[in-house]
Amino acid sequence: MTVTPADIDAFFAFLYEGRIGAITFWWRIIAGILVSAMFAALVVVMMKLNAIQRRKPDGRETAARAGGRPLPSEDLVAKPWQEVMQKMEAANPSDWNLAVIRADSLFDGVLKDMGLSGETMGDRLKQLDLSKLASLNEVWEAHKIRNRIAHATDRALTHDEAARAVGSFEAGLRELQYLTD
């Protein structure tokens, strides 16, 4: 079967004349409106995605602040933490005690910054669970060591005990992303 120009003309005449022509006309109008609307929607979506991409914080901020709070300044934890680590490097056991007490105080400040309430650090720690802080038990043990330093002077703290306590606080601070490399 061969198609001649007359056959093609007859086909298009059928589509554009009479009742079929009217239906075809309205389908083209509707299709044009739909295509225009979809194009406009695509432009709007692209603009919104672009705006979100520009506002999107880096991965550390997103993870650290799922609750919407801003990242802590370096002064809140990083600089004081360097002082804690310097005290741990000292040869004097009283410096180790101060390092544990300071690390405990820093961790308590972080708990307050997270919006946890309570009169004592223990009250604030009780509001956490292992799903929020996997190193919670280690932080509790470190806090108990701090309390022993603060309330009982009967025995000196060994460097290993102090290092374990400071390491527990460090693990918690890193887990909460208040302390990074």
C-alpha positions as CSV (number, residue, x, y, z in Angstrom):
1,M,0.0,0.0,0.0
2,T,1.4,3.3,-1.0
3,V,0.5,6.6,0.6
4,T,0.0,9.5,-1.7
5,P,-0.1,13.2,-1.0
6,A,-3.8,13.1,-1.6
7,D,-4.2,10.4,1.1
8,I,-2.3,12.6,3.5
9,D,-4.4,15.6,2.7
10,A,-7.6,13.6,3.1
11,F,-6.4,12.4,6.5
12,F,-5.7,15.9,7.8
13,A,-8.9,17.2,6.3
14,F,-10.7,14.5,8.3
15,L,-9.0,15.6,11.5
16,Y,-9.5,19.3,11.1
17,E,-13.0,19.5,9.5
18,G,-16.4,18.7,10.9
19,R,-17.1,17.1,14.3
20,I,-13.6,15.5,14.6
21,G,-12.0,18.8,13.8
22,A,-13.8,20.5,16.7
23,I,-12.8,17.7,19.1
24,T,-9.2,17.9,17.8
25,F,-9.2,21.7,18.2
26,W,-10.3,21.5,21.9
27,W,-7.9,18.7,22.6
28,R,-5.1,20.9,21.3
29,I,-6.2,23.8,23.5
30,I,-6.5,21.6,26.6
31,A,-3.1,19.9,25.9
32,G,-1.5,23.4,25.4
33,I,-2.9,24.6,28.7
34,L,-1.7,21.4,30.5
35,V,1.8,21.6,29.0
36,S,2.0,25.3,30.0
37,A,0.9,24.5,33.5
38,M,3.3,21.6,33.9
39,F,6.1,23.8,32.6
40,A,5.2,26.6,35.1
41,A,5.1,24.0,37.9
42,L,8.5,22.6,36.8
43,V,10.0,26.2,36.9
44,V,8.5,26.8,40.4
45,V,9.8,23.5,41.7
46,M,13.3,24.2,40.3
47,M,13.3,27.6,41.9
48,K,12.3,26.2,45.3
49,L,14.9,23.4,45.1
50,N,17.5,26.0,44.2
51,A,16.5,28.1,47.2
52,I,16.6,25.1,49.5
53,Q,20.0,24.1,48.2
54,R,21.4,27.6,48.9
55,R,20.0,27.5,52.5
56,K,21.0,23.9,53.2
57,P,23.7,23.7,55.9
58,D,26.6,21.3,55.6
59,G,26.2,17.7,56.9
60,R,27.7,18.5,60.3
61,E,25.2,21.3,61.0
62,T,22.3,19.1,60.0
63,A,23.3,16.2,62.2
64,A,24.3,18.4,65.1
65,R,21.3,20.5,65.1
66,A,18.3,18.4,64.1
67,G,16.4,20.3,66.8
68,G,17.0,23.5,65.0
69,R,19.4,25.1,67.4
70,P,22.5,26.7,65.9
71,L,25.9,25.1,66.1
72,P,27.8,25.9,69.3
73,S,30.6,28.5,69.0
74,E,34.1,27.2,69.2
75,D,34.4,29.1,72.5
76,L,31.7,26.9,74.1
77,V,33.6,23.6,74.0
78,A,36.6,23.4,71.7
79,K,38.8,26.0,73.4
80,P,38.0,24.9,77.0
81,W,38.5,21.3,75.9
82,Q,42.1,22.1,74.9
83,E,42.7,23.3,78.4
84,V,41.3,20.0,79.8
85,M,43.7,18.1,77.5
86,Q,46.6,20.2,78.6
87,K,45.8,19.4,82.3
88,M,45.7,15.7,81.5
89,E,49.2,15.9,80.0
90,A,50.6,17.4,83.3
91,A,52.5,15.3,85.8
92,N,50.6,16.6,88.8
93,P,47.6,14.6,90.0
94,S,45.8,17.8,91.1
95,D,45.8,18.8,87.4
96,W,44.2,15.5,86.5
97,N,41.5,16.2,89.1
98,L,40.9,19.7,87.6
99,A,40.7,18.2,84.1
100,V,38.0,15.8,85.2
101,I,36.1,18.6,87.0
102,R,36.4,20.9,84.0
103,A,35.3,18.2,81.5
104,D,32.3,17.5,83.7
105,S,31.5,21.2,83.8
106,L,31.8,21.4,80.0
107,F,29.5,18.5,79.5
108,D,27.0,20.0,81.9
109,G,27.1,23.2,79.8
110,V,26.3,21.2,76.7
111,L,23.4,19.6,78.4
112,K,22.1,23.0,79.3
113,D,22.7,24.2,75.7
114,M,20.6,21.3,74.5
115,G,17.7,22.7,76.5
116,L,17.7,20.0,79.2
117,S,16.4,21.3,82.6
118,G,17.2,20.3,86.1
119,E,19.0,21.6,89.2
120,T,22.0,19.3,88.8
121,M,23.9,17.6,86.0
122,G,22.4,14.3,87.3
123,D,18.9,15.6,86.7
124,R,19.8,16.6,83.2
125,L,21.5,13.3,82.5
126,K,18.3,11.4,83.6
127,Q,16.5,13.1,80.7
128,L,18.7,11.3,78.2
129,D,18.5,7.7,77.2
130,L,20.8,5.4,75.2
131,S,18.9,6.3,72.0
132,K,19.9,9.9,72.4
133,L,23.4,9.3,73.8
134,A,24.9,5.8,73.3
135,S,27.8,6.7,75.7
136,L,25.4,7.7,78.4
137,N,26.5,5.0,80.9
138,E,30.2,6.0,80.4
139,V,29.3,9.7,81.0
140,W,27.5,8.7,84.2
141,E,30.5,6.8,85.4
142,A,32.7,9.8,84.6
143,H,30.3,12.1,86.5
144,K,30.5,9.8,89.5
145,I,34.3,10.1,89.4
146,R,33.9,13.8,89.3
147,N,31.6,13.7,92.3
148,R,34.2,11.5,94.1
149,I,36.9,14.1,93.5
150,A,34.6,17.0,94.6
151,H,33.2,15.3,97.7
152,A,35.7,12.8,99.0
153,T,39.4,13.5,99.3
154,D,40.3,10.2,100.9
155,R,42.1,8.8,97.9
156,A,44.0,10.3,95.0
157,L,42.8,9.7,91.5
158,T,45.1,7.8,89.2
159,H,46.0,9.0,85.8
160,D,44.2,6.1,84.2
161,E,41.0,6.8,86.1
162,A,41.2,10.5,85.1
163,A,42.0,9.6,81.5
164,R,39.0,7.2,81.4
165,A,36.7,9.9,82.8
166,V,37.9,12.6,80.4
167,G,37.7,10.1,77.6
168,S,34.1,9.3,78.4
169,F,33.2,13.0,78.5
170,E,35.0,13.4,75.2
171,A,33.1,10.5,73.6
172,G,29.8,12.1,74.7
173,L,30.8,15.5,73.4
174,R,31.8,14.0,70.0
175,E,28.6,11.9,69.9
176,L,26.5,15.1,70.5
177,Q,28.7,16.8,67.9
178,Y,29.8,19.6,70.2
179,L,33.4,18.5,69.8
180,T,34.8,17.7,66.4
181,D,38.3,17.1,65.0
